[in-house]
Amino acid sequence: MIPRPVGWESRWLFLLAAVLLVTLPSCTSSTQLTELEAGLAALEQQVASFRSQTPTRDDLTVVARAVEELLESDVSARADLKEDLRQILAEVEALQTSTQEQRRALNASLERIGQVSDELDLLRSQLERQETVLSTLSQQLEASRQTPAQSVEPKTLYNAAYQHYLSGDYEQAATGFERYLETFPDGEDADSAQYWLGESCMGQGRFRTAIDELGRVAERYPASDKVASSMLRIGMAHIELGERERANEILLRVTQAYPDSDEAALALQQLDNPADQL
């Protein structure tokens, strides 16, 4: 709508009134005058109605201010939205970094699990092979009990008992070495069998029996290279029984009888630094 000058309605009324005044003298009847007044009144009503529908300068000022406030509010809202978006992007970036770190940690854990699994498989394979060997040796030992003595190979019987000792099955080891000594008392490995029988008793905590069995090494096989070791172990058995004085006597005999041996060095260590006094 094209804006109109302020007060244009009043000037229009004045102009109309002037026209009426000019033409008024020619109106000779009262009827015409009445009609003219009525037309003027109707015109004033139309002008008043139009004025009420036309925005004033104050109205426009209010509207302009409202528009400015709306624009300012929109700018502020956009700034807040921009800041919110920046924070969201920062949080997303941090989350992505955390996710990447967790993924790397997970991959490392999976790789370690794979390595452990491989190690377990290798251990399981070794254990199965050892169990197979032990099973075979046990079968051989059992067969030796059920067949005539001379039909059993002495080396087979000795090896079966020794494998039980190495696996920590001291009871089966002791049984096997006893069987060997009963069957082959003068066998090639008899002195070793007697020694390992004593060690098997040590492994079971039967220290008194171990002392007796180890003592038979020197009694039955005095030329054996196991004599020094058996004497050392007898001394250790007395220490386990709390018999330090008797242990010291035997350990001292080891150092005197076998001064340059490894057993003598170990005996000296026990004499200088008694294990039961640590």
C-alpha positions as CSV (number, residue, x, y, z in Angstrom):
1,M,0.0,0.0,0.0
2,I,1.4,3.5,-1.0
3,P,1.8,5.6,2.2
4,R,-0.3,8.8,2.3
5,P,0.8,12.2,3.8
6,V,-0.3,12.8,7.3
7,G,-3.6,14.8,7.4
8,W,-4.6,14.2,3.9
9,E,-8.2,13.2,5.0
10,S,-8.6,16.7,6.7
11,R,-7.4,18.5,3.5
12,W,-9.8,16.4,1.5
13,L,-12.7,17.4,3.8
14,F,-11.7,21.1,3.6
15,L,-11.6,20.9,-0.2
16,L,-15.0,19.3,-0.3
17,A,-16.4,21.8,2.1
18,A,-15.1,24.6,-0.1
19,V,-16.8,23.1,-3.1
20,L,-20.0,22.9,-1.2
21,L,-19.7,26.5,-0.1
22,V,-19.2,27.6,-3.7
23,T,-22.2,25.6,-4.9
24,L,-24.3,26.4,-1.9
25,P,-25.9,29.6,-3.2
26,S,-27.2,27.8,-6.2
27,C,-29.1,25.4,-3.9
28,T,-32.4,27.2,-3.5
29,S,-34.4,24.4,-1.7
30,S,-34.0,23.1,1.9
31,T,-34.3,19.6,0.5
32,Q,-31.1,20.0,-1.4
33,L,-29.3,21.4,1.6
34,T,-30.4,18.4,3.7
35,E,-29.2,16.0,1.1
36,L,-25.9,17.8,1.0
37,E,-25.4,17.6,4.8
38,A,-26.3,13.9,4.7
39,G,-23.7,13.3,2.0
40,L,-21.1,15.1,4.0
41,A,-21.9,13.1,7.1
42,A,-21.5,9.9,5.2
43,L,-18.2,11.0,3.7
44,E,-16.9,11.8,7.2
45,Q,-17.9,8.3,8.4
46,Q,-16.1,6.7,5.5
47,V,-13.0,8.8,6.2
48,A,-13.2,7.8,9.9
49,S,-13.6,4.2,9.0
50,F,-10.6,4.4,6.6
51,R,-8.6,6.1,9.2
52,S,-9.3,3.3,11.7
53,Q,-8.0,0.7,9.2
54,T,-4.9,2.7,8.2
55,P,-1.8,2.3,10.4
56,T,-0.4,5.4,12.0
57,R,3.2,6.4,12.3
58,D,3.2,5.2,15.9
59,D,1.8,1.9,14.8
60,L,4.5,1.5,12.2
61,T,7.2,2.4,14.8
62,V,5.9,-0.3,17.1
63,V,5.9,-2.8,14.3
64,A,9.4,-1.8,13.3
65,R,10.7,-2.2,16.8
66,A,9.1,-5.6,17.1
67,V,10.7,-6.6,13.9
68,E,14.1,-5.4,15.1
69,E,13.7,-7.3,18.4
70,L,12.7,-10.4,16.5
71,L,15.8,-10.1,14.3
72,E,18.0,-9.6,17.3
73,S,16.5,-12.6,19.0
74,D,17.0,-14.6,15.9
75,V,20.7,-13.6,15.7
76,S,21.2,-14.5,19.4
77,A,19.4,-17.8,18.9
78,R,21.6,-18.6,15.9
79,A,24.7,-17.8,18.0
80,D,23.5,-20.1,20.8
81,L,22.8,-22.8,18.2
82,K,26.2,-22.4,16.7
83,E,27.8,-22.8,20.1
84,D,25.7,-25.8,20.8
85,L,26.7,-27.3,17.5
86,R,30.4,-26.6,18.3
87,Q,30.1,-28.4,21.7
88,I,28.3,-31.3,20.1
89,L,31.0,-31.7,17.4
90,A,33.7,-31.6,20.2
91,E,31.9,-34.3,22.1
92,V,31.5,-36.4,19.0
93,E,35.3,-36.0,18.2
94,A,36.1,-37.0,21.8
95,L,33.8,-40.0,21.5
96,Q,35.4,-41.1,18.3
97,T,38.9,-40.8,19.9
98,S,37.8,-42.9,22.9
99,T,36.2,-45.4,20.6
100,Q,39.4,-45.7,18.6
101,E,41.5,-46.2,21.8
102,Q,39.0,-48.9,23.0
103,R,39.2,-50.6,19.6
104,R,43.0,-50.6,19.8
105,A,42.9,-52.0,23.3
106,L,40.4,-54.6,22.3
107,N,42.6,-55.7,19.3
108,A,45.6,-55.9,21.6
109,S,43.6,-58.1,24.1
110,L,42.4,-60.3,21.2
111,E,45.9,-60.7,20.0
112,R,47.2,-61.6,23.5
113,I,44.3,-64.1,23.9
114,G,45.3,-65.7,20.6
115,Q,48.9,-66.0,21.8
116,V,47.8,-67.5,25.1
117,S,45.6,-69.9,23.2
118,D,48.5,-71.0,21.1
119,E,50.7,-71.4,24.2
120,L,47.9,-73.5,25.8
121,D,47.6,-75.7,22.7
122,L,51.4,-76.2,22.8
123,L,51.3,-77.1,26.5
124,R,48.3,-79.4,26.0
125,S,50.2,-81.2,23.2
126,Q,53.3,-81.6,25.4
127,L,51.2,-82.8,28.3
128,E,49.4,-85.3,26.0
129,R,52.8,-86.7,24.8
130,Q,54.0,-86.9,28.4
131,E,50.8,-88.7,29.4
132,T,51.3,-91.1,26.5
133,V,54.9,-91.9,27.6
134,L,53.8,-92.4,31.2
135,S,50.9,-94.6,30.2
136,T,53.3,-96.7,28.1
137,L,55.8,-97.0,30.9
138,S,53.0,-97.8,33.4
139,Q,51.8,-100.6,31.1
140,Q,55.3,-101.9,30.9
141,L,55.7,-101.8,34.6
142,E,52.4,-103.5,35.1
143,A,53.3,-106.1,32.6
144,S,56.6,-106.7,34.4
145,R,54.6,-107.5,37.6
146,Q,52.4,-110.1,35.8
147,T,55.2,-111.9,33.8
148,P,58.2,-113.9,35.0
149,A,61.0,-111.8,36.3
150,Q,63.6,-112.7,33.8
151,S,61.3,-111.8,30.8
152,V,61.4,-108.1,31.8
153,E,64.1,-105.9,30.4
154,P,66.0,-104.2,33.3
155,K,66.4,-100.9,31.5
156,T,62.7,-100.8,30.7
157,L,61.8,-101.3,34.4
158,Y,64.4,-98.7,35.6
159,N,63.3,-96.1,33.0
160,A,59.6,-96.5,33.9
161,A,60.3,-95.9,37.6
162,Y,62.6,-92.9,36.8
163,Q,59.9,-91.3,34.6
164,H,57.4,-91.6,37.5
165,Y,60.0,-89.8,39.7
166,L,60.5,-87.0,37.2
167,S,56.7,-86.5,36.9
168,G,56.4,-86.2,40.7
169,D,54.7,-89.5,41.2
170,Y,57.0,-90.5,44.0
171,E,54.8,-93.4,45.2
172,Q,54.8,-95.1,41.8
173,A,58.5,-94.3,41.4
174,A,59.4,-96.0,44.7
175,T,57.3,-99.1,43.7
176,G,59.2,-99.3,40.4
177,F,62.7,-98.9,42.0
178,E,61.8,-101.6,44.6
179,R,60.6,-103.9,41.8
180,Y,63.9,-103.3,39.9
181,L,66.0,-104.0,43.0
182,E,64.0,-107.2,43.8
183,T,64.4,-108.4,40.2
184,F,67.9,-107.2,39.4
185,P,69.8,-106.6,42.7
186,D,73.1,-106.7,40.8
187,G,71.9,-105.0,37.7
188,E,73.8,-102.3,35.8
189,D,71.5,-99.5,37.4
190,A,71.1,-101.1,40.8
191,D,73.1,-98.5,42.7
192,S,71.1,-95.7,40.9
193,A,67.9,-97.5,41.6
194,Q,68.8,-97.7,45.3
195,Y,69.6,-94.0,45.4
196,W,66.5,-92.9,43.6
197,L,64.4,-95.1,45.9
198,G,65.7,-93.0,48.8
199,E,65.0,-89.8,46.9
200,S,61.4,-91.0,46.2
201,C,60.9,-91.5,49.9
202,M,62.3,-88.0,50.5
203,G,59.8,-86.7,48.0
204,Q,57.0,-88.3,50.0
205,G,58.2,-86.8,53.3
206,R,59.2,-90.2,54.6
207,F,62.6,-88.9,55.9
208,R,63.3,-91.8,58.3
209,T,62.7,-94.4,55.5
210,A,64.8,-92.2,53.1
211,I,67.7,-92.3,55.5
212,D,67.6,-96.2,55.6
213,E,67.3,-96.5,51.8
214,L,70.0,-94.0,51.0
215,G,72.3,-95.7,53.6
216,R,72.1,-98.9,51.6
217,V,73.8,-97.3,48.6
218,A,77.2,-97.2,50.5
219,E,76.5,-100.6,52.1
220,R,75.6,-102.5,48.9
221,Y,77.5,-100.5,46.3
222,P,80.5,-98.8,48.0
223,A,82.2,-98.2,44.7
224,S,79.2,-96.3,43.2
225,D,79.4,-92.7,42.2
226,K,76.1,-92.2,44.1
227,V,77.7,-92.7,47.5
228,A,78.6,-89.0,48.0
229,S,75.2,-87.9,46.9
230,S,73.5,-90.4,49.2
231,M,75.5,-89.2,52.2
232,L,74.6,-85.6,51.5
233,R,71.0,-86.4,51.2
234,I,71.1,-88.4,54.5
235,G,72.4,-85.3,56.2
236,M,69.6,-83.2,54.6
237,A,67.0,-85.8,55.8
238,H,68.3,-85.4,59.4
239,I,67.9,-81.6,59.0
240,E,64.3,-82.1,58.0
241,L,63.8,-84.2,61.1
242,G,65.3,-81.5,63.3
243,E,68.4,-83.5,64.1
244,R,71.0,-80.9,63.4
245,E,73.9,-82.4,65.4
246,R,73.6,-85.7,63.6
247,A,73.3,-83.9,60.3
248,N,76.5,-81.9,60.9
249,E,78.4,-85.1,61.6
250,I,77.3,-86.6,58.3
251,L,77.9,-83.4,56.3
252,L,81.4,-83.1,57.8
253,R,82.1,-86.7,56.7
254,V,81.1,-85.7,53.1
255,T,83.6,-82.8,53.1
256,Q,86.4,-85.1,54.4
257,A,85.7,-88.1,52.2
258,Y,85.0,-86.1,49.0
259,P,86.7,-82.7,49.4
260,D,86.7,-81.8,45.7
261,S,83.1,-82.9,44.9
262,D,80.0,-80.8,44.3
263,E,78.5,-82.6,47.3
264,A,81.3,-81.4,49.6
265,A,80.6,-77.8,48.5
266,L,76.9,-78.2,49.2
267,A,77.7,-79.8,52.6
268,L,80.0,-76.8,53.5
269,Q,77.1,-74.4,52.7
270,Q,74.9,-76.2,55.1
271,L,77.6,-76.2,57.8
272,D,78.3,-72.5,57.4
273,N,74.7,-71.4,56.9
274,P,72.4,-74.0,58.4
275,A,69.1,-74.0,56.7
276,D,67.2,-74.5,59.9
277,Q,68.8,-71.4,61.4
278,L,67.9,-69.0,58.6
